[in-house]
């Protein structure tokens, strides 16, 4: 029997795929009978972090340690086809004693073009690929062979939210925020991607807690919680404020053309709003049940998000319901959908008849048709819903749990649920 094997080609550079947080890639991910082609042990430090992929290599951020002990946060590189660990580099050592040990923050770049205004003293305008990680202490840059290049301190204080905090890497800059409740006031900071030297800093006196950053078309979108909550838009190159709007923002912003998809929370009511990024007017708004760290994906004029144990797809222009998946299976309430080509992936508890021997149903990874939400394939994923977001390249999906990194592929032939081609 002949069948197409994965090529593992393609790049999934960060959680949410791109700076705009669209969660959508043209890659052809696996469908049909999915199976785990390899597993790799990772440290158990919370939260599980999203793998990233480039040049047939999977990169993962994880932390060794526990409460009242030293925490070592490392970046590991794995062969995308076999799961063999190629290298492991410690980027941070700390005694930070909170329920979380790092941010879900890894970003890998294919090339980095440095603007002419900052080329002085550099040998080349374009450098090798690079990896960036945001820990509680700051931003770290590594080469793709594991060399730690520089660290710039941008400490997290108080509670370490948001858990998902990949920096923006664009235009020769790495942009992050001073996360956590803090004194002095919050700030957004940009450093040179080559050197780690600070380029600009935007401070905020009244706004308290910045959340996960997004970016598109030379602008950075900064959602703020508490205090004067709202959305602030900064010029990527200079950090100068373009505009700001007061909104009860409750999560990361997704940018699609002239539309901003913004999670909101007013009193106890949560919703998703489509905001015109030119006029700042709300085009449509839909009530949802969701949590802060989950986000929105958008592809081919459909908006995907999880609410009330379902994955919901709506029209980008009108908010009209296209289809939904669930609540049987019961979709994880903290899941952010991921789209690859014509497939959208979801993490969900299967119906009760699929329960495991101990009576607790494991979570399954579902591959759904983007046109109608029909199941195209699935595979057991985790015994709990505590998972990272996905990375998808040609023929393979990568998912991390608390102590394991997995690669899923399509099975060409199976008997009684067991894949015979592995």
Buried (B, 14 or more C-beta within 10 A) or exposed (E): EEEEEBBBBBBBBBBBBBBBBBBBBEBBBBBBBBBBBBEBEBBBBBBBBBBBBBEBBBBBBBBBBEEEEEBBBBBBBBBBBEBEBBBBBEBBBBEBEBEBBBBBBBBBBEEBEBEEEBBEEBEEEEBEBBBBBBBBBBBBBBBBEBEBBBBBEBEBEEEBBBBBBBBBBBBBBBBBBBBBBBEEEBBBBBBBBBBBEEBBEBEBEEBBBBBBBBBBEEBBBBBBBEBEBBBBBBBBBEBEEBEBBEBBBBBBBBBBEEBBBBBBBEEEEBBBBBBEBEEBEBBBBBEBEBEBBBBBBBBEEBBBBBBBBBBBBBBBEEBEEBBBBBEEBBBBBBBBBBBBBBBBBBBBBBEEEEEEEEEEBBBBBBBBBBEEBEBBBBBBBBBEBBBBBBBBBBBBBBBBBBEBBBBBBBBBEBEEEEBEBE
